[in-house]
Amino acid sequence: MKILMVLTSHDKLGDTGKKTGFWLEEFAAPYYVLQEAGADITLASPKGGQPPLDPSSDADDAQTEATKRFKSDDAAQKVLANTHVLSTINADDYDAIFYPGGHGPLWDLAEDKDSIKLLETFAQSDRPIGAVCHAPAIFKHPKGSDGKPIVSGKAVTGFTNTEEDAVGLTDVVPFLVEDMLKANGGDYQKADDWASFVLTDGKLVTGQNPASSEDAAKQLLALLK
C-alpha cells in the first residue's frame, strides 16, 4: 500500500499575528496507524521540507499517546522535516491520499492547484481520499467527472461551526468548513463537539476533529483491503 499524506505549508493565522500550521495529533495518529499496517507512506506539502506545526497542538493539553510517540521517534521526525514538494508528486504512484488538518489548509491547500488536481484524479479513479478536522477544506474546489464538487451528494463531516466558535476563530478563518461542505452539496453530518466522528461514503473518508484522526486513518485503511 502506497499512501500519500499531504500537509499544509501555511503558518499565518489570518491577520492575528499568531502562528498556525498542521495539528500534531492529526498527523501523528494516522501516521502510526498507516505505518503499523505496513503502508509505504510519502509526505508532501506545497513548499516541501518541514511543514509548520500549529503551536496550540504542541501544548501540554493537546498531547496524546501518538504525539508523545512522535516526539521520541527520530525517524518519523526526519521524514516530516523532509516532505516532498507537492507539485512533484505523481498521483499514479499512490493507492490512497490522506490530509491531516490544523487551520493551515484553509489558506493554502484549499486553493492549491496541485492539490485540487490530485484530488480530482483520485476521485475520478475511485481511490480512497481521507481528510480530518480542517483538512476537508481541500474539497472547496475539486470537481468530479460530472462537473459537480466531489463532496456533492456524499455524507461528509469536518470541523463544526460550533467547534470553530469555541476556539474563537470564526471571524479569523477564510471560510467555515461546515458551511463550505454544505454549499458544495455535501450531506454534512456531525456528532457532539470534540467527540470522535468519522464518515465513509464510497471512497471518501472524513473526520470531524482531532479526536477523529486515528479512526479516520483506520477507515481509510479498510478501503484498501
Disulfide bonds with the S-S distance in Angstrom:
none
